[in-house]
Amino acid sequence: NLDEEKSFTASVIEYLNQHMDEKIDLSTITKEFHINRNYLNQQFINETGVTCLSYLLRLRMDLAKMWLLETDIPVAEIGRRLGYLDQNYFAKVFKKECGVSPSGYRQDRMINVSN
């Protein structure tokens, strides 16, 4: 049923938003929703075009970029708020996804804003 699939995906997205500051992996989500990983990812791909963890990563990186631009929250704190206890790992993931380090992203955007 399409409505059930949408509400399932919406429920998982809501869960991801509420627990973004925690270490979340596929087993966390499959246990929380009592489903298997294949079903989880198939529903996510059908609804969003990406797997559940890809969606979570995009969510985290979008929030990180917003905080880097709009706040003075230290990079390590942004990482912690997004579930990355290791600042270096957060910086590595951010650079891989965004092409620049978190502090470089903040600096580049500040320079562009002031010009």
N, C-alpha and C positions, 0 to 999 in steps of 0.2 A: 504494500500500500504506500503510495507516494507521500501522503500526509504523515504516516508513521515514520518513514525514512527522514523526512524533513525535520520532524520534531526530535528524532534521535540525534541527528547531526547538530541541530540547534542546542540540544541538551549537552552534548559533548563540548561544543564551542563555549557554552556558558560555563561549564566546568573548567575548561582551559583558562578562560578569563579570570575566574575566581581563584585559581590555584597556580597562576603564572609564576609566582614567587617560589614555588616548590620545585624539587627535582621531579620532573614528569617524564616517564618513558611509556612505551606501549603497554607494558605489563601493568603499570599503574592504572591506565585507562581501561584496559580490558577487564581488570578485576573490579574496578568501580562500576562498570556498566554490565558486567557478567556476559561478555561477548568474546568471540575470538578475533584475533588481529586481522585476519583476512576480511571478515565481515566489516570490521571497523574501517579499514582502509578502503574497501569497496564503496561503502556508503559515503565516505569523505570524498573520494575521487568523483563519484556521481554528482555530489552536491557542490563541491568547491573546485574540482579539477586537480587537486593535490592530495597527498596522503595526510593523515592526521598530524604526524610529527612535522611534516613540511609546513602545514598550516600553522602549527604552534611556533615554529621557528620564524615564519614571516610575521606573525603577531608580535613576537618578542622583539624582532628587529625594527618593526615599525614603531613600536612604543619606545625603544631605545633611541631611535632617531628623533622622535618628537621630544623626549626628555633632554637629549643632547642640545637641541636647538632652543628649546623654550625654557629651560631651567639651568640653574648652576649646580645641580646635583652632581657630586663627584662620580667619575666613571665607575669606580669600584662599587659604589652604592647602587648605581643603575643596574650593574650586573647582578648584584645581590637581589634587588627587587624583581629581577626577571628569572631568578632561580639558578644563577651561576654563582656558586660560592667561591670559585677561583677566578680572580680578576683577569689573570693571563688567559685562561680558557675563554672567558667572555670576549676579550679583545681579539683573540684568534678567530673565533666564530664570527664576530662582527666584521672583521677585515675580510674574511672569506666571502661573506654574504654581500657586503657593501663596497668592497674594493679599497677601503681605507680604514685606518684604526678609529676607534671611537673618539679619541681626542683630536685626531686629524679631521674627522668629520665635523666635529664641533668648531674647530678652528677655521676650516675651509668655508663653512657656512657663515661664520661671523665676518670673515673678510669679504665675502660676497654681499652680505647685507650692508656693510659699511661703505661699499663702493657705489 
